[in-house]
Amino acid sequence: MRLSKFHLHTTKETPADAELVSHQLMMRAGMIRKLAAGLYTWSPLGLRVLRKVENVVREEMNRAGAVELLLPTIQPRELWEESGRWEKFGAQLLKIKDRKQADYCYSPTAEEAITDYARQELGSYKQLPVNFYQIQTKFRDEIRPRFGVMRAREFLMKDAYSFHLTDADLVREYENMKAAYTRVFTRLGLEFRAVQADSGAIGGDASQEFHVIADSGEDALAFSTGSDYAANVEAAVAAEPAPRAAASEALRKIDTPTQKTCEDVAALMGIALQRTVKSVAVVGEDGVFVLALVRGDHAVNEIKLGKVAGLAGYRLANEGEIAEHLGSEPGFLGPLNPRKPIRIVADREVAAMADFVVGANEAGFHLAGVNWGRDLAEPDTVADIRNVVAGDRAADGGEIRIARGIEVGHVFQLGRKYAESLKASVLDENGKAATPSMGCYGIGVSRIVAAAIEQNHDAAGIVWPAPMAPWEAVVCVINPKNDANVAAASESLLAELLDAGVDAVLDDRGLRPGAMFADMELIGIPHRIVVSERGLAAGTFEYRARNAAEAENLDKAALLSRLGR
């Protein structure tokens, strides 16, 4: 391919609304162009990268035994009402009407559509297990689309759905998909981690996320130095705390006139923040008033707290409810001497504490030397309700550390949630109707492109992993005198590279060397080869790897060897 016949339009200016490096570089390289908020046109250059990612995903899904199909992006309301998600999915679900005023949605995910297909197509256990997948456009009406294709409203996604007669077989396919995803991200040349995750709006019994490691990542990931354990902080668990020590202090009241935070109270008392306890007032199911307790240096994990029995869909208590139950104002709350009965949910670390400090339920005061069993009853519920922090002890004996990641893949064990709601069934070996168990496996194809740039870039531009680059190598023509020999040698080298299996392109646009090289660095071509009159006279080509500090002169044999051919 010749760049003179290809549309390549780079710019030096960075759009004012481009916050992330990936957004900035994709716009400057001309990979994408904004059509509307969260909607982007993929240029010929961007599409080449997108297709490279898509092809690797497709090859590994096929290798794993999945079968490709294509589902509609526009889906009827009735289907989503069967699953109960027409209202539950929220404002991200773009709802539209056709000319007959019938309601439809633009698919953000396809559990309903694939289950409808399965209930029509699958009638016998002999057809199971089966894993259907598609690579299809999705739409989620983000309230604030930003970061380019990282959080766009329309995006390209690979979603797969498996059907099984038994839960054991679902677990087998779940592991198969995890292995396939590992191969995908390894082949793409990305540094990534698979982490335990919360199932979120999709639902299910188990889930795992795949994250590309990048400092700009929105998700905090916890991992152990002692094993391959890793989890999203929403799901990460530290080791069990040490047994509770015996009480050694007397209960006493501390004057804290303006100290409303654990940090300020600890500073006033000259004690470690870890000796204080934070009280968070919430209202659970049936209006039950709950005081959630975490250590002063910890934060409540909203997802974990919501999984405590009776707290699904909990909300923060208002000041009137706090005054009614505790007789105090926020900043001085604690579990001792409430005005009305309350439920105490203590984090595991708090339940193991002795001689700790809490609010006194009286403005301007805290209590020190508080101990379970002596000063207040044991907690009603003890659970892991906090975020892990760097330095926590992991269950495997290692230390918890935190890194940032960009989610690019997610696998779920859905169970029978959708099959039951849409009444999908097959006949088992005994001729009886059985509800199949389902798995769901997603990869953000377009998101991978941006995530790769966040992980691989420098001051000059993108530094693609070779499998994702729009071209593996570029032949740059330095031909100021329109030398026919240079042009012929360039074309000959291009043909030889293509014959050797190198995905190469010829830059014959006639630009000055500086501008041409800057473009190639910006768009991230891994290998740059320069053909010039001087080089031909010496029998060499100037070669520079994208991540190398200097260029070197190589003969053709050495050049091909350097390219792995």
C-alpha positions as CSV (number, residue, x, y, z in Angstrom):
1,M,0.0,0.0,0.0
2,R,1.1,3.5,-0.8
3,L,0.3,6.4,1.6
4,S,-0.1,8.7,-1.4
5,K,-3.2,6.6,-2.2
6,F,-4.3,6.4,1.4
7,H,-6.2,9.0,3.5
8,L,-3.8,10.0,6.3
9,H,-4.5,13.3,8.0
10,T,-2.5,14.1,11.1
11,T,-2.6,17.3,13.1
12,K,-0.3,19.1,15.6
13,E,-3.2,20.6,17.6
14,T,-4.7,18.9,20.5
15,P,-8.5,19.3,20.9
16,A,-9.4,21.3,24.0
17,D,-11.9,18.6,25.2
18,A,-9.4,15.8,24.9
19,E,-8.4,15.0,28.5
20,L,-6.8,11.5,28.2
21,V,-3.6,10.9,26.3
22,S,-5.4,8.3,24.2
23,H,-8.1,10.7,23.1
24,Q,-5.5,13.4,22.3
25,L,-3.3,11.1,20.2
26,M,-6.1,9.4,18.4
27,M,-7.4,12.8,17.3
28,R,-3.9,14.0,16.4
29,A,-3.1,10.9,14.5
30,G,-6.4,11.2,12.6
31,M,-7.7,7.8,13.9
32,I,-11.1,9.2,14.9
33,R,-13.2,12.2,14.3
34,K,-16.0,13.4,16.5
35,L,-19.5,13.4,15.0
36,A,-21.5,14.2,18.2
37,A,-21.0,13.7,21.9
38,G,-19.8,10.2,22.4
39,L,-20.0,9.3,18.7
40,Y,-16.9,8.9,16.6
41,T,-16.1,8.2,13.0
42,W,-13.2,5.7,12.6
43,S,-10.9,6.9,9.9
44,P,-9.2,4.4,7.5
45,L,-6.1,4.5,9.8
46,G,-8.2,3.9,13.0
47,L,-10.2,1.2,11.3
48,R,-7.0,-0.7,10.4
49,V,-6.1,-0.8,14.2
50,L,-9.7,-1.7,15.2
51,R,-9.7,-4.6,12.7
52,K,-6.4,-5.9,14.0
53,V,-7.9,-6.1,17.5
54,E,-11.1,-7.6,16.1
55,N,-9.3,-10.3,14.2
56,V,-7.3,-11.5,17.2
57,V,-10.5,-11.6,19.3
58,R,-12.3,-13.6,16.6
59,E,-9.4,-16.0,16.1
60,E,-9.2,-16.8,19.8
61,M,-13.0,-17.1,20.2
62,N,-13.1,-19.6,17.3
63,R,-10.1,-21.4,18.8
64,A,-12.0,-21.7,22.1
65,G,-15.0,-23.3,20.3
66,A,-17.4,-20.4,20.2
67,V,-19.7,-20.0,17.2
68,E,-20.2,-16.5,15.6
69,L,-23.6,-15.0,14.8
70,L,-25.0,-11.5,14.6
71,L,-27.9,-10.2,16.6
72,P,-30.0,-7.0,15.9
73,T,-28.9,-3.8,17.6
74,I,-32.5,-2.6,17.7
75,Q,-34.6,-4.8,20.1
76,P,-38.2,-4.7,21.1
77,R,-39.5,-3.4,24.5
78,E,-41.4,-6.7,25.1
79,L,-38.2,-8.7,25.3
80,W,-36.6,-6.4,27.9
81,E,-39.8,-6.4,29.9
82,E,-39.7,-10.2,30.1
83,S,-36.3,-9.9,31.7
84,G,-37.4,-7.0,33.9
85,R,-34.7,-4.7,32.6
86,W,-36.8,-2.2,30.5
87,E,-37.0,0.1,33.6
88,K,-34.3,-1.4,35.7
89,F,-31.4,-0.8,33.3
90,G,-31.8,3.0,33.8
91,A,-31.2,6.0,31.6
92,Q,-28.3,4.4,29.7
93,L,-30.9,2.4,27.8
94,L,-31.7,4.5,24.7
95,K,-35.4,4.0,24.0
96,I,-36.9,4.7,20.6
97,K,-40.2,4.4,18.7
98,D,-40.8,3.2,15.2
99,R,-43.4,4.6,12.8
100,K,-46.1,2.6,14.5
101,Q,-45.2,4.0,17.9
102,A,-43.9,0.6,19.1
103,D,-41.1,0.8,21.7
104,Y,-37.6,-0.4,21.0
105,C,-34.2,0.1,22.5
106,Y,-30.7,0.3,21.0
107,S,-29.0,-2.6,22.5
108,P,-26.4,-1.9,25.2
109,T,-26.0,-5.6,25.8
110,A,-27.6,-8.7,24.4
111,E,-28.7,-11.2,27.1
112,E,-32.3,-10.8,26.2
113,A,-31.8,-11.2,22.4
114,I,-29.5,-14.2,22.7
115,T,-31.8,-15.9,25.2
116,D,-34.7,-15.4,22.8
117,Y,-32.7,-16.9,20.0
118,A,-31.8,-19.9,22.3
119,R,-35.4,-20.6,23.3
120,Q,-36.2,-20.9,19.6
121,E,-33.2,-22.8,18.5
122,L,-32.2,-25.1,21.4
123,G,-34.6,-27.9,22.3
124,S,-32.5,-30.8,23.5
125,Y,-29.6,-31.4,25.9
126,K,-27.8,-32.9,22.9
127,Q,-27.3,-29.3,21.5
128,L,-25.5,-28.2,24.7
129,P,-23.1,-26.9,25.6
130,V,-22.9,-24.1,23.0
131,N,-21.3,-20.7,23.1
132,F,-22.6,-18.0,20.6
133,Y,-20.6,-14.8,20.1
134,Q,-20.9,-11.6,18.0
135,I,-18.7,-8.6,17.3
136,Q,-21.3,-5.9,17.2
137,T,-21.9,-2.2,17.8
138,K,-23.5,-1.3,21.2
139,F,-25.0,1.9,22.5
140,R,-25.2,3.2,26.1
141,D,-26.5,6.7,26.7
142,E,-23.8,7.8,29.0
143,I,-24.8,10.9,31.0
144,R,-21.3,12.4,30.4
145,P,-19.5,10.7,27.5
146,R,-15.8,11.6,27.6
147,F,-12.3,10.4,27.0
148,G,-12.9,9.7,23.3
149,V,-13.7,6.1,22.6
150,M,-12.8,5.2,26.2
151,R,-16.3,6.2,27.3
152,A,-18.2,6.7,24.1
153,R,-21.9,6.2,23.8
154,E,-21.5,3.9,20.7
155,F,-18.7,1.3,20.8
156,L,-17.7,-2.0,19.3
157,M,-17.9,-5.0,21.6
158,K,-17.5,-8.7,21.4
159,D,-20.1,-10.4,23.5
160,A,-20.5,-14.1,23.9
161,Y,-23.2,-16.2,25.7
162,S,-22.9,-19.8,26.6
163,F,-25.7,-22.3,27.5
164,H,-25.2,-25.4,29.7
165,L,-27.3,-28.2,31.1
166,T,-25.3,-28.2,34.4
167,D,-23.6,-25.6,36.6
168,A,-20.4,-27.7,36.5
169,D,-20.3,-27.4,32.7
170,L,-20.8,-23.6,33.0
171,V,-17.8,-23.4,35.3
172,R,-15.8,-25.4,32.7
173,E,-16.7,-22.9,29.9
174,Y,-16.1,-20.0,32.3
175,E,-12.5,-21.2,32.7
176,N,-12.2,-21.8,29.0
177,M,-13.2,-18.2,28.3
178,K,-10.8,-16.9,30.9
179,A,-8.0,-18.8,29.1
180,A,-9.2,-17.4,25.8
181,Y,-9.1,-13.8,27.1
182,T,-5.7,-14.4,28.5
183,R,-4.5,-15.4,25.0
184,V,-6.2,-12.4,23.4
185,F,-4.5,-9.8,25.6
186,T,-1.2,-11.6,25.5
187,R,-1.3,-11.8,21.7
188,L,-2.1,-8.0,21.6
189,G,1.1,-7.3,23.5
190,L,-0.7,-5.7,26.5
191,E,0.3,-5.7,30.2
192,F,-2.9,-6.8,31.9
193,R,-4.4,-8.5,35.0
194,A,-7.4,-10.6,35.5
195,V,-9.2,-9.6,38.7
196,Q,-12.1,-10.8,40.8
197,A,-15.0,-8.4,40.3
198,D,-18.6,-7.5,41.3
199,S,-21.2,-8.6,38.7
200,G,-23.0,-5.3,38.7
201,A,-26.0,-4.7,36.5
202,I,-25.5,-7.8,34.5
203,G,-25.9,-10.0,37.5
204,G,-24.7,-13.5,38.1
205,D,-22.9,-15.8,40.5
206,A,-19.3,-15.1,39.7
207,S,-17.4,-12.6,37.6
208,Q,-13.9,-11.6,36.6
209,E,-12.6,-8.5,34.9
210,F,-9.6,-8.1,32.7
211,H,-7.7,-4.8,33.0
212,V,-5.0,-3.2,31.0
213,I,-2.6,-1.6,33.5
214,A,-2.3,2.1,33.0
215,D,-1.7,5.1,35.4
216,S,-4.8,6.8,33.9
217,G,-7.1,3.8,34.6
218,E,-10.4,4.6,36.3
219,D,-10.4,1.4,38.3
220,A,-8.3,0.7,41.4
221,L,-7.0,-2.9,41.4
222,A,-5.7,-4.7,44.5
223,F,-3.2,-7.5,44.1
224,S,-1.1,-9.6,46.4
225,T,2.7,-9.9,46.4
226,G,2.3,-13.4,47.6
227,S,0.4,-15.0,44.7
228,D,-1.6,-14.2,41.5
229,Y,-4.5,-13.0,43.6
230,A,-6.0,-9.8,42.2
231,A,-9.4,-8.1,42.5
232,N,-11.1,-4.9,41.8
233,V,-11.2,-2.9,45.1
234,E,-15.0,-3.3,45.0
235,A,-14.4,-7.0,45.5
236,A,-11.0,-7.3,47.1
237,V,-10.7,-8.9,50.5
238,A,-7.8,-8.6,52.9
239,A,-6.8,-11.3,55.4
240,E,-8.8,-12.0,58.5
241,P,-7.7,-9.6,61.3
242,A,-5.8,-10.8,64.4
243,P,-7.9,-11.9,67.4
244,R,-9.2,-9.1,69.6
245,A,-7.0,-8.0,72.4
246,A,-8.2,-7.7,76.0
247,A,-9.5,-4.4,77.2
248,S,-6.8,-2.3,78.9
249,E,-8.4,1.2,79.2
250,A,-11.3,2.6,81.1
251,L,-14.2,4.1,79.2
252,R,-13.9,7.9,79.2
253,K,-15.4,11.0,77.6
254,I,-13.2,13.2,75.5
255,D,-13.9,16.9,74.8
256,T,-13.8,17.4,71.0
257,P,-15.5,20.7,70.4
258,T,-14.7,21.1,66.7
259,Q,-13.2,17.7,65.8
260,K,-15.8,16.0,63.6
261,T,-13.5,13.6,61.6
262,C,-11.5,10.6,62.8
263,E,-8.4,12.4,61.5
264,D,-9.0,15.4,63.6
265,V,-9.9,13.4,66.7
266,A,-6.8,11.2,66.4
267,A,-4.6,14.3,66.0
268,L,-6.2,16.0,69.1
269,M,-5.7,12.9,71.2
270,G,-2.2,12.1,69.8
271,I,-3.1,8.6,68.8
272,A,-3.0,6.5,65.6
273,L,-5.9,7.0,63.2
274,Q,-6.2,3.2,63.3
275,R,-7.5,3.4,66.9
276,T,-10.6,5.4,65.9
277,V,-13.9,4.1,64.4
278,K,-16.0,5.8,61.8
279,S,-19.8,5.6,62.0
280,V,-21.9,5.7,58.8
281,A,-25.6,5.9,59.3
282,V,-27.8,4.3,56.7
283,V,-31.3,3.1,56.3
284,G,-31.8,-0.5,55.0
285,E,-34.8,-2.5,53.9
286,D,-38.1,-1.9,55.7
287,G,-36.7,1.3,57.1
288,V,-34.3,-0.2,59.6
289,F,-31.7,2.3,60.9
290,V,-28.2,0.9,60.6
291,L,-24.9,2.1,61.9
292,A,-22.0,0.8,59.7
293,L,-18.7,0.9,61.5
294,V,-15.3,0.9,59.8
295,R,-11.8,1.8,61.2
296,G,-11.0,5.5,61.0
297,D,-8.4,5.0,58.3
298,H,-10.7,2.9,56.2
299,A,-13.7,3.7,53.9
300,V,-17.0,1.9,53.5
301,N,-17.2,-0.2,50.4
302,E,-20.7,0.6,49.1
303,I,-21.0,-2.7,47.1
304,K,-19.9,-4.9,50.0
305,L,-22.3,-3.1,52.4
306,G,-25.2,-3.5,49.9
307,K,-24.6,-7.3,50.0
308,V,-25.1,-7.5,53.8
309,A,-28.5,-9.1,54.5
310,G,-31.2,-6.4,54.8
311,L,-29.1,-3.7,53.2
312,A,-29.8,-4.3,49.5
313,G,-30.6,-0.8,48.1
314,Y,-29.7,0.9,51.3
315,R,-29.5,4.7,51.4
316,L,-27.7,7.2,53.7
317,A,-29.8,8.4,56.6
318,N,-30.8,12.0,56.7
319,E,-30.2,14.4,59.6
320,G,-33.7,14.0,61.0
321,E,-33.4,10.2,61.1
322,I,-29.9,10.5,62.7
323,A,-31.3,12.8,65.4
324,E,-34.3,10.6,66.0
325,H,-32.2,7.4,66.5
326,L,-28.9,8.8,68.0
327,G,-29.8,12.2,69.3
328,S,-26.8,13.8,67.8
329,E,-25.5,15.6,64.7
330,P,-23.1,14.1,62.1
331,G,-19.5,14.2,63.2
332,F,-20.1,12.8,66.7
333,L,-22.0,9.6,65.9
334,G,-21.3,6.3,67.6
335,P,-22.8,3.0,68.6
336,L,-23.2,3.6,72.4
337,N,-26.4,4.8,74.0
338,P,-28.7,5.3,71.0
339,R,-32.1,6.9,71.7
340,K,-33.9,4.2,69.7
341,P,-33.0,0.6,68.8
342,I,-30.5,0.4,65.9
343,R,-28.7,-2.3,64.1
344,I,-24.9,-2.4,64.3
345,V,-23.0,-3.7,61.3
346,A,-19.2,-3.8,62.1
347,D,-16.4,-4.4,59.7
348,R,-14.3,-7.4,60.6
349,E,-11.4,-5.1,61.6
350,V,-13.7,-3.1,63.9
351,A,-15.1,-6.2,65.5
352,A,-11.5,-7.2,66.4
353,M,-10.6,-3.9,68.0
354,A,-10.2,-3.1,71.6
355,D,-9.8,0.3,73.4
356,F,-11.1,2.3,70.4
357,V,-12.5,5.8,70.0
358,V,-16.1,6.5,68.7
359,G,-18.5,9.4,68.7
360,A,-20.4,10.0,71.9
361,N,-23.7,10.8,70.2
362,E,-23.4,14.2,71.8
363,A,-22.2,17.3,69.9
364,G,-18.6,18.2,70.9
365,F,-17.7,14.8,72.5
366,H,-16.2,11.4,71.7
367,L,-15.7,8.3,73.8
368,A,-12.3,6.6,74.3
369,G,-11.4,3.2,75.7
370,V,-14.5,1.6,74.2
371,N,-14.6,-2.2,74.2
372,W,-17.0,-4.8,72.9
373,G,-18.8,-6.9,75.4
374,R,-18.0,-4.5,78.3
375,D,-19.3,-1.1,77.1
376,L,-21.6,-2.2,74.3
377,A,-23.0,-5.4,73.0
378,E,-21.3,-7.4,70.4
379,P,-22.2,-6.2,66.8
380,D,-25.5,-7.5,65.3
381,T,-23.5,-8.3,62.1
382,V,-19.8,-8.7,61.4
383,A,-18.9,-8.5,57.7
384,D,-16.2,-7.3,55.3
385,I,-17.6,-3.9,54.4
386,R,-14.5,-1.8,53.7
387,N,-12.2,-1.1,50.8
388,V,-8.8,-2.7,51.1
389,V,-5.8,-0.4,51.2
390,A,-2.2,-0.7,50.1
391,G,-0.2,-2.4,52.8
392,D,-3.1,-4.7,54.0
393,R,-2.1,-8.3,54.7
394,A,-3.5,-10.6,52.0
395,A,-5.0,-14.0,52.7
396,D,-2.1,-15.7,51.0
397,G,0.4,-14.0,53.4
398,G,1.5,-11.4,50.9
399,E,1.0,-7.7,51.0
400,I,-1.9,-5.9,49.2
401,R,-0.8,-3.3,46.6
402,I,-2.9,-1.0,44.5
403,A,-2.5,-0.3,40.8
404,R,-4.7,1.5,38.2
405,G,-6.4,-0.4,35.4
406,I,-8.7,0.1,32.4
407,E,-11.4,-2.6,32.1
408,V,-11.4,-4.1,28.7
409,G,-13.0,-7.5,29.3
410,H,-15.5,-9.1,31.7
411,V,-16.7,-12.7,32.2
412,F,-19.7,-13.7,34.2
413,Q,-21.4,-16.9,35.4
414,L,-25.0,-15.7,34.9
415,G,-26.6,-18.9,36.1
416,R,-30.3,-19.2,35.2
417,K,-31.5,-15.6,35.7
418,Y,-32.2,-14.8,32.1
419,A,-33.2,-18.3,31.0
420,E,-35.8,-18.4,33.7
421,S,-37.3,-15.0,33.1
422,L,-37.5,-15.6,29.3
423,K,-38.7,-19.2,29.9
424,A,-35.9,-20.9,27.9
425,S,-35.7,-24.6,28.4
426,V,-34.4,-27.8,26.8
427,L,-35.3,-31.5,27.3
428,D,-32.8,-33.3,29.5
429,E,-31.7,-37.0,29.2
430,N,-34.9,-38.1,30.8
431,G,-37.1,-36.0,28.5
432,K,-37.9,-33.5,31.2
433,A,-37.8,-29.7,30.7
434,A,-34.6,-28.2,32.1
435,T,-33.6,-24.6,32.4
436,P,-30.1,-24.1,31.0
437,S,-27.4,-22.2,32.9
438,M,-25.8,-19.3,31.1
439,G,-22.4,-17.6,30.9
440,C,-21.7,-14.1,29.5
441,Y,-18.3,-12.9,28.2
442,G,-17.6,-9.4,26.9
443,I,-14.6,-7.7,25.4
444,G,-14.5,-3.9,24.6
445,V,-12.9,-4.1,21.1
446,S,-12.8,-0.3,20.5
447,R,-11.9,0.3,24.2
448,I,-8.8,-1.9,23.8
449,V,-7.5,0.5,21.2
450,A,-7.6,3.5,23.6
451,A,-6.3,1.4,26.5
452,A,-3.3,0.3,24.5
453,I,-2.4,3.9,23.8
454,E,-2.8,4.8,27.5
455,Q,-0.3,2.1,28.3
456,N,2.1,2.6,25.3
457,H,3.0,6.2,24.3
458,D,5.8,8.7,24.6
459,A,6.2,12.4,23.9
460,A,6.3,11.8,20.1
461,G,3.1,9.8,19.9
462,I,1.8,6.3,20.0
463,V,4.0,3.3,20.6
464,W,1.9,0.4,19.4
465,P,2.5,-3.2,20.3
466,A,3.3,-4.7,16.9
467,P,0.1,-6.8,16.7
468,M,-2.1,-3.7,17.0
469,A,-0.1,-1.3,14.7
470,P,-1.9,-0.1,11.5
471,W,1.2,-1.4,9.7
472,E,4.2,-3.3,11.1
473,A,6.7,-1.4,9.0
474,V,6.9,1.7,6.9
475,V,9.3,2.3,4.0
476,C,10.1,6.0,3.8
477,V,11.3,7.4,0.5
478,I,14.0,10.1,0.7
479,N,14.0,11.3,-2.9
480,P,14.7,15.1,-3.1
481,K,15.9,14.8,-6.7
482,N,13.1,12.5,-7.8
483,D,15.7,9.8,-8.3
484,A,14.3,6.9,-10.2
485,N,16.7,4.5,-8.6
486,V,15.5,5.4,-5.1
487,A,11.9,5.1,-6.1
488,A,12.5,1.7,-7.7
489,A,14.5,0.4,-4.7
490,S,11.7,1.5,-2.3
491,E,9.1,-0.3,-4.3
492,S,11.3,-3.3,-4.6
493,L,11.9,-3.4,-0.8
494,L,8.2,-3.0,-0.1
495,A,7.4,-5.9,-2.4
496,E,10.0,-8.0,-0.7
497,L,8.7,-7.2,2.8
498,L,5.1,-8.0,1.8
499,D,6.3,-11.4,0.3
500,A,8.1,-12.1,3.6
501,G,4.8,-11.6,5.5
502,V,5.6,-8.1,6.8
503,D,2.5,-5.8,6.9
504,A,4.3,-2.9,5.4
505,V,3.4,0.4,3.8
506,L,5.3,2.8,1.5
507,D,5.4,6.5,2.4
508,D,5.7,8.1,-1.0
509,R,3.9,11.3,-0.1
510,G,6.9,13.4,-0.9
511,L,7.2,15.0,2.5
512,R,10.4,16.4,4.0
513,P,12.1,13.8,6.2
514,G,11.3,15.6,9.4
515,A,7.6,15.9,8.8
516,M,7.5,12.3,7.4
517,F,9.3,10.8,10.4
518,A,7.1,12.8,12.9
519,D,4.0,11.4,11.3
520,M,5.3,7.8,11.5
521,E,6.2,8.3,15.2
522,L,2.8,9.9,15.9
523,I,0.9,7.0,14.4
524,G,3.2,4.5,16.1
525,I,4.6,2.3,13.3
526,P,6.9,-0.2,15.0
527,H,9.6,-0.3,12.3
528,R,10.8,2.6,10.1
529,I,13.0,1.9,7.1
530,V,14.5,4.7,5.1
531,V,15.6,4.4,1.4
532,S,17.9,7.1,0.2
533,E,20.4,7.8,-2.4
534,R,23.2,7.8,0.1
535,G,22.1,4.5,1.6
536,L,21.8,2.8,-1.8
537,A,25.4,3.8,-2.6
538,A,26.5,2.2,0.6
539,G,24.3,-0.9,0.1
540,T,22.3,-0.2,3.4
541,F,19.0,1.0,4.7
542,E,18.5,3.3,7.7
543,Y,16.5,1.4,10.2
544,R,14.9,2.5,13.5
545,A,12.6,0.8,15.8
546,R,9.8,3.0,17.2
547,N,11.1,2.6,20.8
548,A,14.8,2.9,19.9
549,A,16.9,6.0,20.7
550,E,19.0,5.9,17.6
551,A,18.8,4.7,14.0
552,E,21.2,2.2,12.5
553,N,22.3,1.3,9.0
554,L,21.6,-2.3,8.0
555,D,22.0,-4.3,4.8
556,K,19.0,-6.2,3.4
557,A,19.8,-9.5,5.1
558,A,20.3,-7.8,8.5
559,L,17.2,-5.7,8.0
560,L,15.0,-8.8,7.3
561,S,16.5,-10.5,10.3
562,R,15.7,-7.5,12.5
563,L,12.1,-7.8,11.4
564,G,12.1,-11.4,12.3
565,R,12.0,-12.7,8.7
